[in-house]
Amino acid sequence: MYINKSKIILNIKKLDKTYFSKSKNLTGSIIVPGDKSISQRALIIGLISTGKTVIEDILDSEDVYHTLKAIESLGALVNKKKDLIEINGIGVGNLKTPEKPIYMGNSGTGTRLLLGLVAGSNALVTFYGDQSLSNRPMERVISPLEDMGATIICSKDKKLPITIKGARAKGFIMPINFNLLIPSAQVKSAIIFAALSGRGTSSITEYKKTRNYTEAMLKSRGVAIKIKKIKNKSITLIDGTSLVKAKSIKIPGDPSSAAFLAVAAIITKNSSICIENILHDKFRLNIFSVLKKMGAKIKIIKTNEDKCKIIVKSSNLKNIYLSDNKSSALIDEYPILSIAAACARGYSKMEGLGELRFKESNRFDAIIDGLNKSGVEVKSVKDKIIIKGSKKIKGGCIIDANNDHRIAMCFNILSLVSEEPILIKGNKTIMTSYPNFFNSLISLGANSSVYDG
Ligand code: S3P
């Protein structure tokens, strides 16, 4: 299936009533789907490229589907073929005003990056989203984009729906010198996309590293982007340009999706799995280093320039202390790391988790509530979570996913080892990032059932 909404919807009914129960012997090889961050950027960059972009192995999920629909509304000519997507780009700043508001579903990445892109055009666009996306903070992108000359209309709380009129409609976008105080790749990327239409050079100063795919992909398509490292700061300099050269791309598997399967194998008995075709990016593979420190039997084997396979075996985990200096590298992995910590020996402490409150749900509270309900001792102090690991996880509870795919996936995994199954309300949210999540685990040997009612 390639970005086929009707097929996605077909699976949802069953998915919402599926749960896992105690499992062991997870074995076999599995390929995780394409990286979500790179898939979204490939579409958006395809839209503003000059020429044809061919994308292979794109993540076939709802978030990506919404971004795909959005770039079509903004003027891209898209051809969906069996295993690939072709985009005929329209160049920088030439976006079309869509006929109607654009629905972005659950996708924070798609929305924030496109707000930046529209800011540098002369289009007039309204974005709206599902309940979760409508609750996420947009002030962090609105403020710099307004400074660059975009006109933005939204409610006082600066959340979706947002109507944006690109700065080109009244002249040209102003370059910006921006201090990225919240370590966010989405905010950085929104500013980079807007800066492409700027007259002159914009700069973004980062104090904590965040994923760098926007700058790397644009650079390899001929855009003048420079990165300067000064002590503990990294400054990205972006020159305004009219040309992004089209370049085809094959998307490697998502390390964040792989992390769910890895923890499943680690905490279940007699398991040994191989996760293949994963993006080899040190920054995104940090989660595996943390799991190794906890005692997980993990082997990462580089298979080519940008890919690796990861072999994971059942392991006895010990506790971990994580200070906040790695928090931007682990930001999507804290939920599944909390599951690993719940199954480890001793008390694990994770600091600097404040940003988790602004994800698809308030993940900070969701981790604590979910673990509490599952019978795990957990407490929080300010932005820190402390988890007491245990060999026996009670389970036997219902956890509301609250439109958050990672919360749904991580408690489904805890159900593989809990005494009683953990039921998740709202599994369908997993469609946003990993539609094959259940199939992947079932094919590795996890026990699943479907309940009635
Ligand atoms: C992403 C950046 C991160 C991450 C999200 C994807 C991206 O968000 O949590 O899942 O693709 O740029 P923030 O930039 O808000 O930290």
Boltz pocket constraint, residues with backbone or C-beta under 6 A from the ligand:
constraints:
  - pocket:
      binder: B
      contacts: [[A, 36], [A, 37], [A, 38], [A, 109], [A, 183], [A, 184], [A, 185], [A, 186], [A, 187], [A, 189], [A, 211], [A, 331], [A, 332]]
      max_distance: 6.0
